[in-house]
Amino acid sequence: MAADLSRFERESGLTTARTHVLWMLGLSGPSTQQALAAALEVTPRNVTGLVDGLVASGHVTREPHPTDRRAILVTPTEVGERTIRDLRESHANLARQLFGDVPERRLAAFESTLDETIATFLRLMQEST
Protein backbone atom coordinates (compact mmCIF):
# COMPACT_ATOMS: atom_id res chain seq x y z
CA MET A 1 0.00 0.00 0.00
CA ALA A 2 2.85 2.37 0.78
CA ALA A 3 4.23 1.72 -2.69
CA ASP A 4 0.83 2.54 -4.22
CA LEU A 5 0.65 5.81 -2.27
CA SER A 6 4.21 6.71 -3.28
CA ARG A 7 3.41 5.97 -6.93
CA PHE A 8 0.24 8.05 -6.76
CA GLU A 9 2.10 10.97 -5.15
CA ARG A 10 4.86 10.74 -7.76
CA GLU A 11 2.41 10.59 -10.68
CA SER A 12 0.09 13.30 -9.38
CA GLY A 13 2.77 15.55 -7.89
CA LEU A 14 0.75 15.78 -4.67
CA THR A 15 1.82 15.30 -1.09
CA THR A 16 -0.17 13.04 1.21
CA ALA A 17 -1.61 16.07 3.01
CA ARG A 18 -2.79 17.67 -0.25
CA THR A 19 -4.27 14.34 -1.29
CA HIS A 20 -6.27 14.32 1.97
CA VAL A 21 -7.66 17.78 1.16
CA LEU A 22 -8.77 16.58 -2.28
CA TRP A 23 -10.30 13.45 -0.76
CA MET A 24 -12.35 15.59 1.64
CA LEU A 25 -13.49 17.80 -1.25
CA GLY A 26 -14.52 14.64 -3.09
CA LEU A 27 -16.61 13.59 -0.10
CA SER A 28 -18.17 16.95 0.74
CA GLY A 29 -17.95 19.04 -2.41
CA PRO A 30 -16.77 22.66 -2.38
CA SER A 31 -15.93 23.64 1.21
CA THR A 32 -14.61 26.54 3.20
CA GLN A 33 -11.07 26.30 4.49
CA GLN A 34 -12.51 26.38 8.02
CA ALA A 35 -14.66 23.31 7.26
CA LEU A 36 -11.69 21.52 5.70
CA ALA A 37 -9.54 22.29 8.75
CA ALA A 38 -12.22 20.86 11.06
CA ALA A 39 -12.70 17.75 8.92
CA LEU A 40 -8.96 17.10 8.69
CA GLU A 41 -8.38 18.04 12.34
CA VAL A 42 -5.64 20.53 11.48
CA THR A 43 -5.32 24.28 11.94
CA PRO A 44 -6.84 26.70 9.44
CA ARG A 45 -3.32 28.03 8.81
CA ASN A 46 -2.22 24.52 7.82
CA VAL A 47 -5.13 24.23 5.37
CA THR A 48 -4.26 27.64 3.88
CA GLY A 49 -0.81 26.34 2.95
CA LEU A 50 -2.22 23.12 1.53
CA VAL A 51 -4.84 24.96 -0.51
CA ASP A 52 -2.21 27.43 -1.76
CA GLY A 53 -0.28 24.46 -3.14
CA LEU A 54 -3.39 22.94 -4.71
CA VAL A 55 -4.26 26.27 -6.34
CA ALA A 56 -0.71 26.55 -7.71
CA SER A 57 -0.88 23.01 -9.13
CA GLY A 58 -4.27 23.66 -10.74
CA HIS A 59 -6.22 21.19 -8.60
CA VAL A 60 -8.53 23.70 -6.87
CA THR A 61 -9.71 27.28 -7.06
CA ARG A 62 -10.91 29.66 -4.41
CA GLU A 63 -14.40 30.95 -5.23
CA PRO A 64 -16.65 33.43 -3.41
CA HIS A 65 -19.20 31.70 -1.16
CA PRO A 66 -22.67 32.21 -2.67
CA THR A 67 -24.36 33.15 0.62
CA ASP A 68 -21.56 34.35 2.91
CA ARG A 69 -19.58 37.31 1.59
CA ARG A 70 -16.86 36.71 4.17
CA ALA A 71 -16.23 33.09 3.19
CA ILE A 72 -14.35 31.53 0.31
CA LEU A 73 -15.10 28.08 -1.10
CA VAL A 74 -12.32 25.74 -2.11
CA THR A 75 -13.56 24.10 -5.31
CA PRO A 76 -11.93 21.30 -7.33
CA THR A 77 -11.01 22.14 -10.92
CA GLU A 78 -11.26 19.62 -13.77
CA VAL A 79 -7.74 18.48 -12.86
CA GLY A 80 -8.81 18.15 -9.22
CA GLU A 81 -11.96 16.22 -10.15
CA ARG A 82 -9.90 13.86 -12.30
CA THR A 83 -7.49 13.32 -9.39
CA ILE A 84 -10.42 12.64 -7.04
CA ARG A 85 -11.77 10.06 -9.52
CA ASP A 86 -8.31 8.44 -9.64
CA LEU A 87 -8.26 8.30 -5.83
CA ARG A 88 -11.69 6.66 -5.73
CA GLU A 89 -10.62 4.14 -8.36
CA SER A 90 -7.48 3.36 -6.38
CA HIS A 91 -9.54 2.83 -3.21
CA ALA A 92 -11.98 0.59 -5.11
CA ASN A 93 -9.09 -1.47 -6.49
CA LEU A 94 -7.67 -1.91 -2.99
CA ALA A 95 -11.10 -2.98 -1.68
CA ARG A 96 -11.37 -5.56 -4.49
CA GLN A 97 -7.92 -6.89 -3.59
CA LEU A 98 -8.75 -7.06 0.11
CA PHE A 99 -12.27 -8.46 -0.09
CA GLY A 100 -12.47 -10.08 -3.53
CA ASP A 101 -12.30 -13.63 -2.18
CA VAL A 102 -14.66 -13.07 0.76
CA PRO A 103 -18.18 -14.47 0.20
CA GLU A 104 -20.95 -11.85 -0.03
CA ARG A 105 -22.79 -13.08 3.08
CA ARG A 106 -19.61 -12.76 5.17
CA LEU A 107 -19.06 -9.24 3.84
CA ALA A 108 -22.64 -8.33 4.77
CA ALA A 109 -22.12 -9.70 8.30
CA PHE A 110 -18.84 -7.80 8.60
CA GLU A 111 -20.48 -4.57 7.42
CA SER A 112 -23.33 -5.00 9.90
CA THR A 113 -20.92 -5.66 12.78
CA LEU A 114 -18.81 -2.67 11.79
CA ASP A 115 -21.89 -0.41 11.62
CA GLU A 116 -22.96 -1.54 15.11
CA THR A 117 -19.44 -1.02 16.47
CA ILE A 118 -19.25 2.50 15.04
CA ALA A 119 -22.69 3.36 16.43
CA THR A 120 -21.68 2.10 19.88
CA PHE A 121 -18.41 4.02 19.74
CA LEU A 122 -20.19 7.26 18.78
CA ARG A 123 -22.74 6.76 21.57
CA LEU A 124 -19.99 6.17 24.12
CA MET A 125 -18.14 9.27 22.91
CA GLN A 126 -21.30 11.38 23.33
CA GLU A 127 -21.96 9.97 26.80
CA SER A 128 -18.43 10.80 27.94
CA THR A 129 -18.72 14.50 27.07
Backbone as CSV, one residue per row, in Angstrom:
resi,resn,N_x,N_y,N_z,CA_x,CA_y,CA_z,C_x,C_y,C_z
1,MET,0.827,-1.190,0.000,0.000,0.000,0.000,0.868,1.249,0.000
2,ALA,1.958,1.213,0.746,2.851,2.374,0.777,3.420,2.631,-0.609
3,ALA,3.708,1.557,-1.336,4.228,1.716,-2.695,3.179,2.350,-3.602
4,ASP,1.903,1.950,-3.425,0.828,2.544,-4.223,0.689,4.031,-3.927
5,LEU,0.759,4.402,-2.644,0.654,5.806,-2.270,1.830,6.594,-2.834
6,SER,3.029,6.033,-2.734,4.208,6.714,-3.280,4.080,6.900,-4.786
7,ARG,3.606,5.872,-5.480,3.412,5.966,-6.926,2.386,7.034,-7.253
8,PHE,1.277,7.050,-6.515,0.238,8.051,-6.756,0.792,9.457,-6.538
9,GLU,1.527,9.646,-5.445,2.103,10.965,-5.154,3.077,11.384,-6.250
10,ARG,3.892,10.445,-6.711,4.860,10.739,-7.764,4.146,11.115,-9.062
11,GLU,3.131,10.336,-9.433,2.411,10.590,-10.685,1.579,11.861,-10.634
12,SER,0.976,12.139,-9.485,0.095,13.304,-9.380,0.842,14.565,-8.970
13,GLY,2.025,14.407,-8.389,2.770,15.553,-7.893,2.211,16.111,-6.598
14,LEU,1.388,15.327,-5.913,0.746,15.784,-4.675,1.381,15.133,-3.459
15,THR,1.405,15.876,-2.365,1.817,15.301,-1.087,0.633,14.550,-0.482
16,THR,0.907,13.748,0.520,-0.167,13.035,1.214,-1.175,14.015,1.797
17,ALA,-0.700,15.095,2.395,-1.606,16.072,3.010,-2.510,16.731,1.966
18,ARG,-1.962,17.071,0.811,-2.790,17.670,-0.248,-3.784,16.655,-0.799
19,THR,-3.360,15.399,-0.854,-4.271,14.342,-1.288,-5.446,14.231,-0.323
20,HIS,-5.189,14.371,0.977,-6.271,14.321,1.972,-7.259,15.469,1.759
21,VAL,-6.760,16.647,1.426,-7.661,17.777,1.157,-8.551,17.450,-0.039
22,LEU,-7.960,16.933,-1.107,-8.768,16.582,-2.284,-9.787,15.499,-1.951
23,TRP,-9.382,14.515,-1.154,-10.304,13.446,-0.765,-11.512,14.027,-0.027
24,MET,-11.253,14.956,0.894,-12.352,15.590,1.636,-13.255,16.376,0.690
25,LEU,-12.675,17.071,-0.269,-13.490,17.800,-1.245,-14.319,16.826,-2.081
26,GLY,-13.759,15.660,-2.365,-14.516,14.645,-3.094,-15.687,14.119,-2.287
27,LEU,-15.528,14.057,-0.971,-16.614,13.593,-0.103,-17.673,14.662,0.119
28,SER,-17.237,15.902,0.313,-18.173,16.949,0.742,-18.503,17.978,-0.323
29,GLY,-17.758,17.999,-1.412,-17.953,19.044,-2.413,-17.241,20.317,-1.985
30,PRO,-17.436,21.401,-2.727,-16.768,22.659,-2.376,-16.979,23.000,-0.902
31,SER,-15.896,23.402,-0.239,-15.928,23.638,1.208,-15.108,24.867,1.560
32,THR,-15.440,25.450,2.693,-14.610,26.535,3.201,-13.333,25.941,3.784
33,GLN,-12.310,26.770,3.886,-11.071,26.304,4.489,-11.293,25.948,5.950
34,GLN,-12.184,26.669,6.617,-12.506,26.375,8.019,-13.106,24.970,8.139
35,ALA,-14.037,24.635,7.239,-14.657,23.308,7.263,-13.627,22.225,6.960
36,LEU,-12.734,22.496,6.020,-11.687,21.525,5.705,-10.768,21.314,6.902
37,ALA,-10.410,22.399,7.572,-9.545,22.288,8.752,-10.209,21.431,9.826
38,ALA,-11.494,21.648,10.054,-12.216,20.861,11.059,-12.276,19.395,10.652
39,ALA,-12.581,19.126,9.388,-12.701,17.747,8.921,-11.364,17.012,8.987
40,LEU,-10.285,17.718,8.698,-8.960,17.104,8.691,-8.269,17.166,10.052
41,GLU,-8.920,17.874,10.998,-8.379,18.042,12.345,-6.985,18.662,12.322
42,VAL,-6.871,19.742,11.533,-5.643,20.534,11.478,-6.019,22.000,11.648
43,THR,-5.037,22.854,11.761,-5.316,24.275,11.941,-5.719,24.913,10.615
44,PRO,-6.513,25.975,10.670,-6.843,26.701,9.437,-5.589,27.183,8.700
45,ARG,-4.574,27.587,9.445,-3.321,28.032,8.813,-2.695,26.899,8.001
46,ASN,-2.751,25.679,8.530,-2.223,24.523,7.820,-2.981,24.314,6.518
47,VAL,-4.308,24.416,6.573,-5.128,24.233,5.374,-4.825,25.323,4.351
48,THR,-4.592,26.550,4.812,-4.264,27.636,3.885,-3.044,27.272,3.047
49,GLY,-2.010,26.749,3.679,-0.814,26.342,2.946,-1.083,25.207,1.977
50,LEU,-1.888,24.237,2.406,-2.222,23.115,1.528,-3.029,23.588,0.323
51,VAL,-4.005,24.447,0.576,-4.840,24.958,-0.514,-4.008,25.834,-1.451
52,ASP,-3.102,26.636,-0.903,-2.212,27.433,-1.758,-1.488,26.530,-2.753
53,GLY,-0.970,25.410,-2.269,-0.278,24.464,-3.140,-1.197,23.849,-4.178
54,LEU,-2.424,23.524,-3.773,-3.389,22.938,-4.709,-3.850,23.953,-5.751
55,VAL,-3.940,25.220,-5.370,-4.261,26.273,-6.342,-3.115,26.388,-7.345
56,ALA,-1.881,26.414,-6.842,-0.712,26.552,-7.712,-0.585,25.386,-8.690
57,SER,-0.978,24.187,-8.262,-0.878,23.009,-9.131,-2.092,22.844,-10.036
58,GLY,-3.089,23.719,-9.887,-4.267,23.664,-10.744,-5.330,22.680,-10.312
59,HIS,-5.249,22.170,-9.078,-6.225,21.187,-8.604,-7.486,21.811,-8.012
60,VAL,-7.372,23.024,-7.468,-8.530,23.700,-6.872,-8.481,25.188,-7.198
61,THR,-9.628,25.818,-7.006,-9.711,27.279,-7.060,-10.356,27.751,-5.773
62,ARG,-10.190,29.020,-5.516,-10.911,29.661,-4.415,-12.000,30.506,-5.057
63,GLU,-13.246,30.261,-4.656,-14.398,30.955,-5.228,-15.169,31.653,-4.116
64,PRO,-15.812,32.773,-4.424,-16.649,33.426,-3.407,-17.784,32.499,-2.975
65,HIS,-18.078,32.488,-1.692,-19.198,31.705,-1.159,-20.490,32.363,-1.638
66,PRO,-21.460,31.597,-2.110,-22.674,32.208,-2.674,-23.566,32.914,-1.655
67,THR,-23.465,32.533,-0.370,-24.361,33.146,0.622,-23.637,33.864,1.754
68,ASP,-22.327,33.717,1.839,-21.561,34.352,2.915,-20.416,35.144,2.288
69,ARG,-20.577,36.456,2.248,-19.581,37.308,1.589,-18.201,37.200,2.222
70,ARG,-18.143,36.801,3.478,-16.856,36.714,4.168,-16.124,35.415,3.879
71,ALA,-16.819,34.419,3.358,-16.233,33.086,3.191,-15.817,32.839,1.743
72,ILE,-14.854,31.962,1.605,-14.352,31.530,0.306,-14.515,30.011,0.243
73,LEU,-14.981,29.523,-0.899,-15.104,28.082,-1.097,-13.896,27.556,-1.862
74,VAL,-13.357,26.458,-1.393,-12.316,25.739,-2.111,-13.045,24.750,-3.013
75,THR,-12.807,24.865,-4.319,-13.562,24.097,-5.307,-12.604,23.343,-6.227
76,PRO,-12.802,22.040,-6.409,-11.934,21.296,-7.328,-12.101,21.786,-8.771
77,THR,-10.990,21.849,-9.490,-11.006,22.141,-10.920,-11.216,20.826,-11.669
78,GLU,-11.175,20.869,-13.000,-11.259,19.621,-13.769,-10.098,18.700,-13.416
79,VAL,-8.911,19.281,-13.258,-7.742,18.482,-12.859,-7.982,17.864,-11.482
80,GLY,-8.507,18.652,-10.556,-8.807,18.150,-9.221,-9.858,17.053,-9.247
81,GLU,-10.904,17.245,-10.034,-11.960,16.222,-10.148,-11.392,14.931,-10.723
82,ARG,-10.518,15.054,-11.714,-9.898,13.862,-12.304,-9.038,13.147,-11.255
83,THR,-8.317,13.907,-10.451,-7.492,13.317,-9.394,-8.366,12.631,-8.349
84,ILE,-9.480,13.251,-7.990,-10.416,12.642,-7.037,-10.959,11.332,-7.603
85,ARG,-11.298,11.311,-8.894,-11.765,10.059,-9.525,-10.674,8.988,-9.455
86,ASP,-9.424,9.393,-9.718,-8.313,8.442,-9.639,-8.159,7.891,-8.222
87,LEU,-8.328,8.752,-7.227,-8.261,8.304,-5.829,-9.354,7.288,-5.529
88,ARG,-10.567,7.589,-5.972,-11.685,6.657,-5.735,-11.424,5.320,-6.411
89,GLU,-10.918,5.372,-7.638,-10.620,4.138,-8.362,-9.539,3.337,-7.633
90,SER,-8.539,4.022,-7.130,-7.475,3.362,-6.382,-8.025,2.698,-5.119
91,HIS,-8.919,3.407,-4.407,-9.540,2.826,-3.209,-10.401,1.616,-3.577
92,ALA,-11.137,1.710,-4.673,-11.982,0.591,-5.107,-11.121,-0.616,-5.475
93,ASN,-9.995,-0.375,-6.141,-9.090,-1.472,-6.489,-8.540,-2.144,-5.237
94,LEU,-8.173,-1.351,-4.248,-7.675,-1.912,-2.994,-8.761,-2.740,-2.308
95,ALA,-9.985,-2.233,-2.295,-11.095,-2.979,-1.682,-11.309,-4.309,-2.401
96,ARG,-11.220,-4.300,-3.735,-11.371,-5.556,-4.486,-10.255,-6.537,-4.123
97,GLN,-9.038,-6.020,-3.963,-7.921,-6.892,-3.595,-8.108,-7.456,-2.188
98,LEU,-8.574,-6.619,-1.273,-8.746,-7.056,0.110,-9.908,-8.019,0.287
99,PHE,-11.031,-7.739,-0.367,-12.269,-8.463,-0.092,-12.773,-9.308,-1.261
100,GLY,-12.021,-9.369,-2.338,-12.472,-10.076,-3.532,-12.796,-11.543,-3.315
101,ASP,-12.087,-12.195,-2.414,-12.300,-13.627,-2.180,-13.254,-13.919,-1.028
102,VAL,-13.767,-12.883,-0.388,-14.664,-13.071,0.755,-16.097,-13.223,0.238
103,PRO,-16.795,-14.282,0.649,-18.179,-14.472,0.200,-19.072,-13.289,0.604
104,GLU,-20.054,-13.004,-0.226,-20.946,-11.852,-0.034,-21.622,-11.872,1.339
105,ARG,-22.092,-13.027,1.790,-22.791,-13.082,3.083,-21.854,-12.738,4.235
106,ARG,-20.577,-13.120,4.125,-19.611,-12.760,5.175,-19.309,-11.267,5.143
107,LEU,-19.250,-10.691,3.944,-19.056,-9.242,3.838,-20.228,-8.495,4.453
108,ALA,-21.446,-8.979,4.206,-22.636,-8.334,4.770,-22.607,-8.411,6.296
109,ALA,-22.211,-9.555,6.842,-22.121,-9.699,8.300,-21.039,-8.778,8.862
110,PHE,-19.921,-8.688,8.172,-18.836,-7.798,8.597,-19.300,-6.349,8.585
111,GLU,-19.982,-5.944,7.525,-20.480,-4.568,7.418,-21.463,-4.257,8.546
112,SER,-22.360,-5.192,8.828,-23.332,-4.999,9.899,-22.635,-4.864,11.254
113,THR,-21.668,-5.726,11.518,-20.917,-5.660,12.775,-20.149,-4.348,12.880
114,LEU,-19.550,-3.931,11.793,-18.807,-2.673,11.792,-19.737,-1.486,12.040
115,ASP,-20.908,-1.484,11.397,-21.886,-0.409,11.623,-22.301,-0.341,13.095
116,GLU,-22.570,-1.505,13.697,-22.956,-1.544,15.113,-21.820,-1.050,16.005
117,THR,-20.603,-1.441,15.684,-19.442,-1.019,16.469,-19.258,0.493,16.394
118,ILE,-19.386,1.050,15.215,-19.253,2.503,15.043,-20.351,3.228,15.807
119,ALA,-21.577,2.735,15.709,-22.693,3.365,16.427,-22.453,3.334,17.934
120,THR,-21.977,2.206,18.444,-21.685,2.099,19.877,-20.562,3.052,20.267
121,PHE,-19.530,3.109,19.461,-18.414,4.015,19.736,-18.890,5.467,19.782
122,LEU,-19.685,5.878,18.806,-20.192,7.255,18.779,-21.063,7.548,19.996
123,ARG,-21.899,6.579,20.381,-22.741,6.758,21.566,-21.882,6.918,22.813
124,LEU,-20.874,6.080,22.960,-19.987,6.175,24.121,-19.232,7.503,24.140
125,MET,-18.834,7.980,22.983,-18.143,9.271,22.905,-19.073,10.397,23.354
126,GLN,-20.336,10.341,22.940,-21.297,11.377,23.330,-21.579,11.319,24.827
127,GLU,-21.675,10.125,25.370,-21.956,9.970,26.798,-20.802,10.462,27.662
128,SER,-19.598,10.408,27.143,-18.434,10.805,27.941,-18.185,12.309,27.920
129,THR,-18.936,13.044,27.121,-18.723,14.504,27.072,-19.728,15.246,27.897
